[in-house]
Amino acid sequence: MTEKKCRVVLLIGNKIWNWNTIAIFKRSSLNIVGVCVYDNSFMGFPIKYIFKNIIKKGIFTTIDQILGRLLYKIINLKSDKKRLSEIFDVKECKNIKKSMDVSVHFTNSYNNKKTLDWISKLDPDIIVVHSNGWVGKSIRNIPKVRLIIGGHPGLTQFYRGAHSAFWAIYNREQEKIGYSIFHIDSGVDTGDLIFQKKINISENDSYMSIDWKGMKEIAKKQVEIIEEYEETEKIVRTKHSEISDKNEYPIPGMSHYIRYLYLQNNVK
């Protein structure tokens, strides 16, 4: 490949773990030309998501999920704050958020015209996704883009969707806790694999901290993958032998979380 560096655009969310991805990429040799930050919440609450979920899943399932999240927060608020600071350099992440030195665009949808135009004008060669925002066909079809790479804190042939570590523990399959890096396609975490690895967990982990560990490792490995691609013009693309709809999991509800707590306390 020529000496000219690939132009890399990052599509991220607006949480500490997303900004940690920026910190990791900024410390690399990669040519980061823009960061698009997705946040569809209102005053910190995902109102639009809740309404969509009510339409799709029903009000009782949605209420169960909200109660499950509240119960988790009540139990883990203090301990998760400590876990977060142990996994991430929170101060660094907050400082990067306040003082970006590349083009930054905030959006509530990656797929609206304004955001699509912003991404296209940056003329990216590579797009890296670390966000729960949907990356639609219009972005995937930007002409010059060679690669669109995503990551998921789960082994995607077994666990896709929300909180894969939770569901692996819930299903008594701790050996299937890990992370995946893949080519973005039209499905939920269904793209051809680039890299996978299991995550080491401790008895002090919450299911969220396991996810955080995975997301940190994903960002580090994504940098390595892109740096190698710049040198060799080659990248792994391993197709799944099968992707089942049953492997896409939802946000856990309170009923699920109560059983999860029982398993944590009684299953070794």
Secondary structure, DSSP 8 states (H G I E B T S, - for coil): --SS--EEEEEE-SSHHHHHHHHHHHTSS-EEEEEEEE---BTTB-HHHHHHHHHHH-HHHHHHHHHHHHHHHHHHHHHHHHHHHHHS-HHHHHHHHH---SEEEEES-TTSHHHHHHHHHT--SEEEEESSS---HHHHT-TT--EEEEEESS-TTT-EES-HHHHHHHTT-GGG-EEEEEE--SSSS-S-EEEEEE----TT--HHHHHHHHHHHHHHHHHHHHHHHHHHS----B--S---GGGEE----HHHHHHHHHHHHH--
